[in-house]
């Protein structure tokens, strides 16, 4: 996680960085920028919901907490629970964190492979019912290509091919649910030469 943030801030592709003096300076400058940010990363494979609650309260009490990002919700655990009941408790618990601490909680979710084949929507997340019920805003990101006058979803294989060929992908960021405003979408380049940053397209639908 930290390495990805560093290379994103440096605007470098971690897989193509050459170790030149210029690259090393950009990485060093990026490390300094990140070190100055009020950013705390709990870099663990899995975390219990109760631990997440405690850590959020501790961070808010010690240094203030403006937002919490969970990557991803399928890695949050509750002892004795599995499947749909687990996700329901996790979603409800993280919504409780947002309300009690008065902060936005941004959650990343895996998607169902079958749903991804037909375009991503509210139905696409693993445990989509719980996600839809407790979320104020749901965004999906999917690789797309311009075909026959519109943006069409790409298969995983095609996306991998374009990623290897161009080192970037066109990605549709779509608002599938928004309790506070309008829904719509925007298409941006996910540019790996810039460390995985999004950049504007010359053409948008």
C-alpha positions as CSV (number, residue, x, y, z in Angstrom):
1,X,0.0,0.0,0.0
2,X,2.7,2.5,1.0
3,X,4.8,1.7,-2.0
4,X,1.9,2.3,-4.3
5,X,1.2,5.7,-2.7
6,X,4.8,6.7,-3.1
7,X,5.0,5.8,-6.7
8,X,1.7,7.5,-7.4
9,X,2.9,10.7,-5.7
10,X,6.2,10.4,-7.7
11,X,4.3,9.9,-11.0
12,X,6.3,6.8,-11.8
13,X,5.4,3.2,-12.8
14,X,6.9,1.0,-10.1
15,X,7.5,-1.8,-12.6
16,X,9.4,0.5,-15.0
17,X,11.4,2.7,-12.6
18,X,15.0,2.5,-13.7
19,X,16.8,3.6,-10.5
20,X,18.3,6.6,-12.2
21,X,19.2,9.7,-10.2
22,X,16.1,11.4,-11.5
23,X,13.8,8.5,-10.5
24,X,15.4,8.2,-7.1
25,X,14.9,11.9,-6.5
26,X,11.3,11.8,-7.5
27,X,10.7,8.8,-5.1
28,X,12.6,10.6,-2.3
29,X,10.5,13.8,-2.8
30,X,7.3,11.7,-2.8
31,X,8.3,10.0,0.4
32,X,8.8,13.4,2.0
33,X,5.4,14.6,0.8
34,X,3.7,11.6,2.2
35,X,5.6,11.8,5.5
36,X,4.2,15.3,5.9
37,X,0.6,14.2,5.4
38,X,-1.8,13.4,8.3
39,X,-2.1,9.9,7.0
40,X,-2.2,6.7,9.0
41,X,-2.1,3.3,7.3
42,X,-3.0,0.1,9.1
43,X,-1.4,-2.3,6.6
44,X,-2.8,-5.7,7.7
45,X,-4.3,-8.6,5.7
46,X,-7.4,-8.9,7.7
47,X,-8.8,-6.8,10.6
48,X,-11.6,-7.5,13.1
49,X,-14.5,-5.0,13.0
50,X,-14.1,-4.3,16.7
51,X,-10.4,-3.5,16.1
52,X,-11.4,-1.2,13.3
53,X,-13.8,0.6,15.6
54,X,-11.1,1.0,18.3
55,X,-8.5,2.2,15.9
56,X,-10.8,4.8,14.4
57,X,-11.7,6.1,17.9
58,X,-8.0,6.2,18.9
59,X,-7.0,8.1,15.8
60,X,-9.7,10.6,16.2
61,X,-8.8,11.2,19.9
62,X,-5.1,11.4,19.3
63,X,-4.7,13.4,16.1
64,X,-8.2,13.9,14.6
65,X,-9.8,11.8,11.9
66,X,-11.3,13.4,8.7
67,X,-12.1,10.2,6.8
68,X,-11.5,6.4,6.9
69,X,-10.7,4.2,3.9
70,X,-11.3,0.4,4.0
71,X,-9.6,-1.7,1.4
72,X,-11.5,-3.9,1.2
73,X,-14.6,-4.8,3.1
74,X,-14.3,-8.5,2.4
75,X,-11.2,-8.5,4.6
76,X,-13.0,-7.2,7.7
77,X,-14.0,-10.0,10.0
78,X,-16.5,-10.7,12.8
79,X,-15.9,-13.7,15.0
80,X,-18.3,-16.5,14.3
81,X,-19.9,-14.9,11.2
82,X,-19.6,-15.8,7.5
83,X,-21.1,-15.0,4.2
84,X,-24.1,-12.6,4.0
85,X,-24.5,-12.2,7.7
86,X,-20.8,-11.2,8.1
87,X,-21.1,-8.5,5.4
88,X,-24.3,-7.2,6.9
89,X,-22.6,-6.8,10.3
90,X,-19.5,-5.2,8.7
91,X,-21.6,-2.7,6.7
92,X,-23.7,-1.8,9.7
93,X,-20.6,-1.5,11.9
94,X,-18.8,0.8,9.5
95,X,-21.9,2.9,9.0
96,X,-22.0,3.2,12.8
97,X,-18.4,4.5,12.7
98,X,-19.3,7.1,10.1
99,X,-22.3,8.3,12.2
100,X,-20.7,8.2,15.6
101,X,-17.4,9.9,14.6
102,X,-19.1,12.1,12.0
103,X,-16.7,11.1,9.2
104,X,-17.0,9.7,5.7
105,X,-16.1,6.0,5.4
106,X,-15.0,4.9,1.9
107,X,-15.1,1.2,1.3
108,X,-13.6,-0.9,-1.5
109,X,-15.4,-4.1,-2.5
110,X,-14.6,-6.9,-4.8
111,X,-17.1,-7.6,-7.6
112,X,-18.7,-10.8,-8.8
113,X,-17.0,-12.1,-11.9
114,X,-20.2,-13.0,-13.6
115,X,-21.8,-9.6,-13.0
116,X,-18.6,-7.9,-14.4
117,X,-19.2,-9.5,-17.8
118,X,-22.4,-7.5,-18.4
119,X,-21.4,-4.1,-17.0
120,X,-21.0,-3.1,-13.4
121,X,-23.9,-1.8,-11.3
122,X,-25.4,-2.1,-7.9
123,X,-25.8,-5.8,-8.4
124,X,-22.1,-6.3,-9.0
125,X,-20.5,-6.2,-5.5
126,X,-20.1,-9.3,-3.4
127,X,-23.0,-9.1,-1.0
128,X,-24.5,-6.3,-3.1
129,X,-27.8,-6.2,-1.1
130,X,-26.0,-5.1,2.1
131,X,-23.8,-2.7,0.2
132,X,-26.7,-1.0,-1.5
133,X,-28.8,-0.8,1.7
134,X,-26.2,0.9,3.9
135,X,-24.2,3.0,1.4
136,X,-25.0,6.6,0.6
137,X,-23.0,6.6,-2.6
138,X,-21.9,3.6,-4.7
139,X,-19.3,4.0,-7.4
140,X,-18.1,1.4,-9.9
141,X,-14.9,1.4,-11.9
142,X,-14.6,-0.7,-15.0
143,X,-12.3,-0.8,-18.0
144,X,-14.1,0.2,-21.2
145,X,-13.3,0.7,-24.9
146,X,-14.9,3.0,-27.4
147,X,-16.9,0.9,-29.9
148,X,-19.8,1.8,-32.2
149,X,-20.2,5.3,-30.8
150,X,-20.3,4.4,-27.1
151,X,-18.2,3.1,-24.2
152,X,-18.4,-0.7,-23.9
153,X,-17.2,-2.9,-21.0
154,X,-14.0,-4.8,-21.7
155,X,-13.4,-8.4,-20.7
156,X,-10.6,-9.1,-18.2
157,X,-8.5,-10.6,-20.9
158,X,-8.9,-7.6,-23.2
159,X,-8.2,-5.2,-20.4
160,X,-5.0,-7.1,-19.5
161,X,-3.9,-6.9,-23.1
162,X,-4.5,-3.2,-23.4
163,X,-2.8,-2.6,-20.1
164,X,0.3,-4.4,-21.3
165,X,0.3,-2.7,-24.7
166,X,-0.4,0.9,-23.7
167,X,0.4,0.9,-19.9
168,X,-3.0,2.6,-19.4
169,X,-6.7,1.9,-19.5
170,X,-9.8,3.8,-20.1
171,X,-11.9,3.4,-17.0
172,X,-15.6,4.4,-16.5
173,X,-16.3,5.8,-13.1
174,X,-20.1,5.5,-12.6
175,X,-22.3,6.6,-9.8
176,X,-24.9,3.8,-9.4
177,X,-26.4,5.3,-6.3
178,X,-26.3,8.8,-4.8
179,X,-28.6,9.7,-2.0
180,X,-27.4,13.3,-2.1
181,X,-27.4,14.2,-5.8
182,X,-27.4,13.2,-9.4
183,X,-26.1,10.0,-10.9
184,X,-23.9,9.7,-14.0
185,X,-20.5,8.6,-15.2
186,X,-17.1,9.9,-16.4
187,X,-14.4,8.1,-18.3
188,X,-10.8,8.7,-17.4
189,X,-7.4,7.2,-18.3
190,X,-5.9,5.1,-15.5
191,X,-2.3,5.9,-16.4
192,X,0.3,3.5,-15.0
193,X,3.2,5.6,-16.4
194,X,2.0,8.1,-13.8
195,X,2.0,5.6,-11.0
196,X,-1.7,4.7,-11.4
197,X,-3.1,8.2,-11.5
198,X,-6.3,9.1,-13.4
199,X,-5.9,11.6,-16.2
200,X,-8.5,13.2,-18.5
201,X,-9.4,11.7,-21.9
202,X,-9.2,13.8,-25.1
203,X,-12.7,12.4,-25.9
204,X,-15.6,11.7,-23.5
205,X,-19.1,10.4,-24.0
